[in-house]
Amino acid sequence: MIGFIIAGLVIGILARLIKPGKQHLGMVATLLLGLVGSVIGGLIANLLGTGDIFELNVLGFVVAVIAAVLLIGVAEGIAGRRSVRR
């Protein structure tokens, strides 16, 4: 469980480094998006037959980072719409 949290944090941080521009996300949001990205990466790797959902492998890690980058973009879009309404 601790390894899963650390992997999620690393994936979230890598995604924030890859995504251009400044993100207005805290560490908790980064961790949560990284965890969701790692689950998505694990699911896709599992569907492709390269490993188990909670097994750390290269394909799952790469897909997890890509998913986290996309999730950060979605989170920024949602946060941007909320600030425009005010």
C-alpha positions in Angstrom: 0.0 0.0 0.0 2.8 2.4 0.8 4.5 1.5 -2.4 1.3 2.3 -4.3 1.1 5.7 -2.7 4.8 6.5 -3.4 4.4 5.3 -7.0 1.3 7.5 -7.4 3.2 10.5 -6.0 6.1 9.9 -8.4 3.7 9.5 -11.4 1.8 12.7 -10.4 5.1 14.7 -10.1 6.4 13.4 -13.4 3.1 14.3 -15.1 3.3 17.8 -13.7 6.8 18.1 -15.0 5.8 16.9 -18.5 2.6 19.1 -18.7 3.6 22.5 -19.9 2.6 25.6 -18.0 1.9 26.3 -14.4 -0.6 24.0 -12.7 -2.6 25.3 -9.8 -2.6 21.9 -7.9 -1.5 21.1 -4.4 0.4 18.0 -3.4 -2.7 16.2 -2.4 -4.3 16.8 -5.8 -1.0 15.7 -7.4 -1.0 12.5 -5.3 -4.6 11.7 -6.2 -4.2 12.3 -9.9 -1.0 10.2 -9.8 -2.9 7.4 -8.0 -5.8 7.5 -10.5 -3.2 7.5 -13.4 -1.4 4.5 -11.9 -4.7 2.5 -11.7 -5.5 3.4 -15.3 -2.0 2.4 -16.4 -2.2 -0.8 -14.5 -5.6 -1.6 -16.0 -4.4 -1.0 -19.5 -1.3 -3.0 -18.9 -3.4 -5.8 -17.5 -5.7 -5.7 -20.5 -2.7 -5.9 -22.8 -1.4 -8.9 -20.9 1.8 -7.4 -19.7 1.2 -7.8 -16.0 -1.1 -7.5 -13.1 -2.9 -4.2 -12.2 -0.8 -3.6 -9.2 2.5 -4.9 -10.7 5.0 -2.2 -11.6 6.1 -2.6 -15.2 7.4 -0.3 -17.9 4.3 -0.2 -20.1 2.0 0.4 -17.1 4.2 3.1 -15.8 4.4 4.9 -19.1 0.6 4.7 -19.6 0.1 5.8 -16.0 2.2 9.0 -16.6 0.3 9.7 -19.8 -3.1 9.2 -18.1 -2.0 11.5 -15.2 -1.0 14.2 -17.7 -4.4 14.0 -19.3 -6.1 14.0 -15.9 -4.1 17.1 -14.9 -5.4 18.8 -18.1 -9.0 17.8 -17.2 -8.6 19.0 -13.6 -7.2 22.4 -14.8 -10.2 22.7 -17.2 -12.7 22.0 -14.5 -10.9 24.4 -12.1 -10.8 27.0 -14.9 -14.5 26.8 -15.5 -15.3 27.2 -11.8 -13.2 30.4 -11.6 -14.8 31.9 -14.7 -18.3 31.5 -13.1 -17.4 33.6 -10.1 
